[in-house]
């Protein structure tokens, strides 16, 4: 497994993830394996779970789609692609898509692919307010870290909103640092997460 954190607001999105790929046995395969991607100026995507899906999608150019106009379109595209068995191998992964919505707001959605569960879960949200999901390894206290990310990110957004001048750049800088701190903390508790962190930002 691995750790990915996202944040989407009305005019920006951030995604952060560690870069360790491990076998089910816990053996490390790579410490430079990308799990978060900037698809274009409108869309970010992140994965946790098995690396097979990421490899297949990457090799087929799915993480470089200049013509995709919104995060909703990309999520639907990915949902249909994975649902139609494009990744024809053991596929247990959580997928997070963030970015600009069709109406120019922030959009976020996530879904879980599992060969064991045909009823894959899908969660969609149109974000006028901030949304800050986290995907953690199974033996880490997910609820604790989800609450921590939420409270810290909401504090930064509130701080900027009450400021005489809302600084999107300052909000992004502070949120990136929060993502980083939390992934580093989790990396000390779970060997499937490393301290080599990749981050992407889009603004509109």
N, C-alpha and C positions, 0 to 999 in steps of 0.2 A: 504494500500500500504506500501511501504517500500523503502529503498535505498540500492542499490548494485553498487559497483564500481569495475571494472576490469582493469588490465593492462597486456598486453602480448608483449614480445620482442623476439628476435631470440633464446634466451636460458633460459628464465624464464617467469613465469606467476604468477600474484597475484590477489586474489579476496577478497573483503571485503564487509561486510553487517551488518546492524543493526539486532536486534533480537526481534523486537516487532511484534506481530500478533494482528490485530484489526478486529472487525466486521465492516461491511459497515456503521453502525451507528456511528462508531468512538470509541466504547467501547473497551478497551484493553482486549484481551483474555490471552495473555502471553507476558512476557518480556524476555523469554529465548528460543525463537523459532528460530532454525537455518534455514537460507535461502541460505547459501553458504556452499559448500561441496568440499572436496578433494576426488575425486573418486579413484584415484591411483596416481602413480608418473608421469603420463602423462596428467591428465585431472582435471580441476576445473569446477564447475558449480554453478550458482547463479540464484535465482528466486525473482521476485517481483510480487505483485498481490495477488490473492487468495491463501490461504494456503492449500487448499484441494489437489491440485496436489502434493505438497511437501510431505504431509502425506502419500498419497497412494504410491508414488514412494519409499519413505523411508521404509515403511512397507514391500515392495516387494524386498528390497535389491538392488534397482537400483543405490543407491549412494555408492555402494561398489563393483566395477568391476575391480578386479586385472587383468583380461584377456583383457582389452580394450587397444589396442596398441597406439591409437592416439586420439586427440581431435576431428578430423573429423569423425572418426568412432563412437565416443560417441554421437556427435551431430546428426548424421544420425539415430543412434539407438533411441535416445530420440524423435526425430522428428517423426519417424515412430510409435513409441510406443504411443505417445500422439495423433497423427493423427488417430490411429486405436482405439481411445476411450478406452484406458486402464484406464484413469481417467474418470469414468462415473458419473460426477457430475458437477455443475457449475464450469467452468474452464476458468478464465481470468488471464493469467499470462504471464509475459515476462521472457524469459529464455536466459541466457548468458552462453556460453561454451568457455573455454579458455584452451590452453595447447600446447603440442608438436604436430606438424603436422607429416604426414607420411614421409615427407622429412627432418625431424629433425629441422624445423624452428618453429617459433611461429605461432599458428593458433587461430583465434577467429571467433565465429559465434553467432548470436542471432536470436531468433524468438519469435513471439507473438502468443499465443493461445487464441482464443476467440470463445465462442459458437455463438456469433452474426455474426461472420465474417468467412465464410468458407475459404476465400482466406487469410489464415494466412501468415504473412510476414516472409520472411526468408532472412537473410543477412549473407554472408560468405566472409571471407577474409583470405588470406595467408599472414602472417605478417613477412616480412623481416625487416620492420621498426616497430616502436612502435605503438600500438593501445590501447587507454584508454577509453573504453565506460563507461557511467554512466546511471543507471536507477533510476529515481526519482519519488516521488509521483506526481500526476497530477497538484496539485496547487502550485508546486515549479517551478521556472524559469529554466526549463531543459536546454535550450540553453546556458544560462549564466554559469551553472555549468559544462556543457560539455566543453565549451571553457576554463573554469578555470582548469579543470582536464587536458585537452590536453596541455595547455601552461606550466603548472607546471611539468608534467611528461616529456614532450619533453625537457624542460630546464635541467632536471636531466640527461636524456640520453645524451644530447649534452655535458654537463659538464663532464660526464664520458668518452665520446668518445675523447674529446680533451685532457684529462688527459694522462700523460705518461703511466699510468697503469690503464686500465679499471677495476674498482672494481664492479663486479656484486653484491657482498654483500652490498656495500655502496648504490648502486642504489636501491636495494630492500628495504633496511632500510628506505631510504628517501621517496620512493614511498608509502610504507605502512603508513608512517606518514601523507603524503598528503591525502590518502584515509580517514584516521582517522579524520583529521581536517575537511574535507569537510562533512563527515557524521555527525559529531558533530554539525557543523554549520546548516545543514539541520534539525537536530533533534530539534533545538531551534525554527524553523519556522513551523514545521509540526508535529502534535501529533502522526501521524502514524509511526514515526521514533523515536527510542530511542538511548541512548548514550552507550548502551552495544554492543560493536562492535566485530564481529568475523572475523578473517583473516586467509587465507591459502596461502601458497607459494609452487610452484614446480620449480625445476631447472633441466636442462639437458645439 
